[in-house]
Amino acid sequence: MTSFRQAFFWIGFFAILGSFSAFIYEKENIRHNGRELLLPLQPVDPRSLIQGDYMRLVFAQSVQPPLAMQQIMTVKGQLVFHRGDKNIGSYVHVYRNGDLDVDEVLLNYEIKGQGTGRPRIIYTTDSFLFGEAQAHDFDQAAYAIFKADRKGNALITGLADEDGKAIRP
């Protein structure tokens, strides 16, 4: 019986280890090979009094569907963005199916607070963490820098200034 338990333990251990490795590989692949897209941010306070060095990301209206559309969208789905000058994105439409144009990028979304009259669309995450004492460097952040794969999976790789240049503290 003991050998059965040991075998079960090791099979479970390697399955979990394999799952974590696959997850990390997927994120690293997006980070290195994903298409870059900058989404405009609305001005926000770059610090949270409770959580410390962290910024809540509030996206500009140009990267959000109209409010009437948000009320009828599914809680999770995909949006198409046009990638313009300096890779700056703007909302095009809700993705249904089909091919994207060369200058379009797909992002997965999730709606928080749907039905409340003030829904929030979240792409990947709604916050950006940075190192201790770097809040002043991110005060002027104008864009969130995303890297996305063809399936709409994305990572936020940093924040950028008004010129679209990555902020490097």
ZAKOL-157317 format. One record per residue (C-alpha): x, y, z; residue in one letter. Coordinates in steps of 0.05 Angstrom, whole numbers, padded with zeros to 5 digits, always signed. Example, Ala and Ser with C-alpha at 12.3 -4.5 7.8 and 13.67 -1.06 7.14 Angstrom:
# ZAKOL-157317
+00246-00090+00156A
+00273-00021+00143S
***
This chain:
# ZAKOL-157317
+00000+00000+00000M
+00057+00047+00016T
+00087+00041-00054S
+00020+00058-00084F
+00017+00122-00042R
+00087+00141-00062Q
+00073+00129-00135A
+00009+00170-00130F
+00047+00226-00095F
+00102+00228-00148W
+00052+00226-00206I
+00013+00284-00174G
+00077+00322-00160F
+00102+00317-00232F
+00032+00334-00260A
+00031+00398-00218I
+00103+00415-00237L
+00086+00403-00310G
+00025+00448-00306S
+00065+00505-00275F
+00120+00497-00327S
+00070+00499-00384A
+00038+00562-00354F
+00106+00596-00348I
+00126+00575-00418Y
+00062+00605-00447E
+00072+00672-00412K
+00145+00676-00431E
+00127+00660-00503N
+00076+00717-00504I
+00127+00764-00472R
+00180+00749-00525H
+00138+00736-00587N
+00072+00774-00575G
+00050+00835-00615R
+00059+00899-00576E
-00002+00943-00564L
-00005+01007-00523L
-00072+01024-00492L
-00084+01095-00467P
-00096+01105-00393L
-00137+01157-00356Q
-00098+01195-00303P
-00098+01161-00235V
-00060+01166-00170D
+00000+01120-00178P
-00003+01094-00107R
-00050+01055-00065S
-00049+01075+00008L
-00064+01004+00030I
-00024+00963-00019Q
+00037+01007-00029G
+00073+01012-00095D
+00017+00995-00143Y
-00024+01032-00195M
-00096+01017-00213R
-00103+01018-00288L
-00163+01057-00315V
-00166+01055-00390F
-00186+01114-00434A
-00254+01114-00469Q
-00220+01103-00537S
-00203+01031-00517V
-00271+01013-00489Q
-00335+00995-00525P
-00393+01044-00518P
-00430+01037-00452L
-00493+01011-00487A
-00450+00956-00518M
-00418+00939-00451Q
-00487+00927-00421Q
-00501+00871-00471I
-00432+00840-00477M
-00417+00773-00446T
-00377+00775-00381V
-00316+00745-00416K
-00298+00750-00489G
-00251+00782-00539Q
-00244+00852-00568L
-00208+00874-00631V
-00162+00934-00629F
-00132+00974-00686H
-00057+00983-00677R
-00039+01052-00702G
+00023+01097-00699D
+00073+01076-00645K
+00030+01013-00634N
-00024+01055-00598I
-00089+01016-00597G
-00161+01037-00606S
-00224+00996-00598Y
-00254+00969-00663V
-00308+00918-00646H
-00326+00856-00606V
-00293+00796-00638Y
-00341+00743-00664R
-00300+00700-00712N
-00258+00708-00773G
-00190+00734-00792D
-00160+00799-00766L
-00128+00852-00810D
-00053+00860-00806V
-00059+00921-00761D
-00109+00890-00713E
-00096+00856-00646V
-00142+00811-00606L
-00147+00818-00530L
-00186+00776-00481N
-00229+00817-00433Y
-00270+00808-00370E
-00326+00855-00347I
-00330+00870-00273K
-00394+00902-00246G
-00438+00887-00306Q
-00509+00909-00293G
-00488+00962-00243T
-00490+01019-00294G
-00414+01028-00286R
-00382+00965-00313P
-00306+00960-00316R
-00271+00924-00372I
-00207+00889-00351I
-00154+00867-00400Y
-00108+00816-00366T
-00107+00856-00300T
-00130+00923-00273D
-00066+00939-00235S
+00008+00948-00246F
+00058+00934-00191L
+00126+00968-00189F
+00187+00969-00143G
+00189+01005-00078E
+00202+01081-00083A
+00188+01081-00159Q
+00119+01114-00156A
+00147+01181-00178H
+00175+01149-00242D
+00105+01125-00262F
+00067+01190-00246D
+00065+01209-00320Q
+00045+01140-00347A
-00001+01150-00407A
-00003+01080-00435Y
-00003+01008-00412A
+00043+00965-00455I
+00013+00898-00474F
+00042+00838-00510K
-00012+00793-00540A
-00013+00727-00577D
-00060+00709-00634R
-00111+00679-00586K
-00120+00744-00546G
-00078+00722-00486N
-00039+00782-00463A
+00011+00808-00411L
+00024+00878-00387I
+00098+00887-00396T
+00104+00958-00371G
+00078+01029-00374L
+00096+01083-00425A
+00099+01160-00426D
+00060+01207-00472E
+00109+01192-00529D
+00097+01117-00523G
+00167+01104-00494K
+00171+01052-00440A
+00183+01081-00371I
+00247+01050-00343R
+00260+01072-00271P
***
